[in-house]
Amino acid sequence: MSEHEKRPETALEEILHEIEDAETRPEDSPEERRRRGEAADAITPNTRAEEESQGD
């Protein structure tokens, strides 16, 4: 297994691996990002559900 393929042993190693990966990854267009989705995408809050749960 090469240096790049081995599993990280610490959180720091994992973060460094992610950074290296991001540097070499081609950038997606906004349309591709929308289609694929991102973990950090904002969600629309359901205000009705919020109002209903306030009495709980």
Backbone torsions as a table, in degrees:
resi	resn	phi	psi	omega
1	MET	NA	134.9	-178.6
2	SER	-78.4	168.0	-180.0
3	GLU	-56.9	-39.7	-176.1
4	HIS	-74.4	-27.1	-175.5
5	GLU	-89.1	-16.9	-176.5
6	LYS	-69.1	150.4	-178.0
7	ARG	-72.8	139.0	178.4
8	PRO	-67.0	142.4	179.7
9	GLU	-94.8	-20.4	-179.3
10	THR	-131.0	165.9	177.2
11	ALA	-63.1	-37.1	179.3
12	LEU	-62.3	-43.9	178.4
13	GLU	-62.1	-38.7	179.2
14	GLU	-65.3	-42.8	178.7
15	ILE	-63.5	-44.9	178.9
16	LEU	-61.6	-39.0	177.2
17	HIS	-62.6	-44.0	178.8
18	GLU	-62.0	-40.1	179.3
19	ILE	-64.6	-46.4	178.3
20	GLU	-59.7	-41.6	179.5
21	ASP	-63.1	-43.6	-179.0
22	ALA	-65.3	-34.3	-179.5
23	GLU	-66.5	-31.2	-176.5
24	THR	-99.6	-10.6	-178.9
25	ARG	-75.4	133.0	176.6
26	PRO	-66.7	145.0	-178.1
27	GLU	-78.2	133.1	178.2
28	ASP	-80.3	151.6	173.7
29	SER	-74.4	161.6	178.1
30	PRO	-56.5	-35.7	179.5
31	GLU	-66.1	-42.2	178.3
32	GLU	-64.7	-39.7	178.3
33	ARG	-63.5	-41.6	178.9
34	ARG	-63.1	-42.2	-177.5
35	ARG	-67.9	-41.6	-177.2
36	ARG	-80.4	-37.5	-177.5
37	GLY	85.9	152.9	179.0
38	GLU	-127.7	147.5	-179.9
39	ALA	-61.6	-29.0	-175.8
40	ALA	-95.9	11.0	178.5
41	ASP	-60.8	139.9	177.4
42	ALA	-72.5	146.0	175.5
43	ILE	-110.8	153.5	178.8
44	THR	-84.5	121.4	-179.5
45	PRO	-69.4	145.1	176.4
46	ASN	-90.8	96.1	-175.0
47	THR	-64.1	-33.3	179.0
48	ARG	-64.8	-43.2	178.8
49	ALA	-64.5	-37.2	177.8
50	GLU	-63.2	-45.6	-179.4
51	GLU	-63.6	-40.1	-179.3
52	GLU	-68.2	-31.6	-176.1
53	SER	-84.3	-9.9	-177.2
54	GLN	-64.7	-25.5	179.3
55	GLY	-83.0	-8.9	-177.6
56	ASP	-74.1	NA	NA
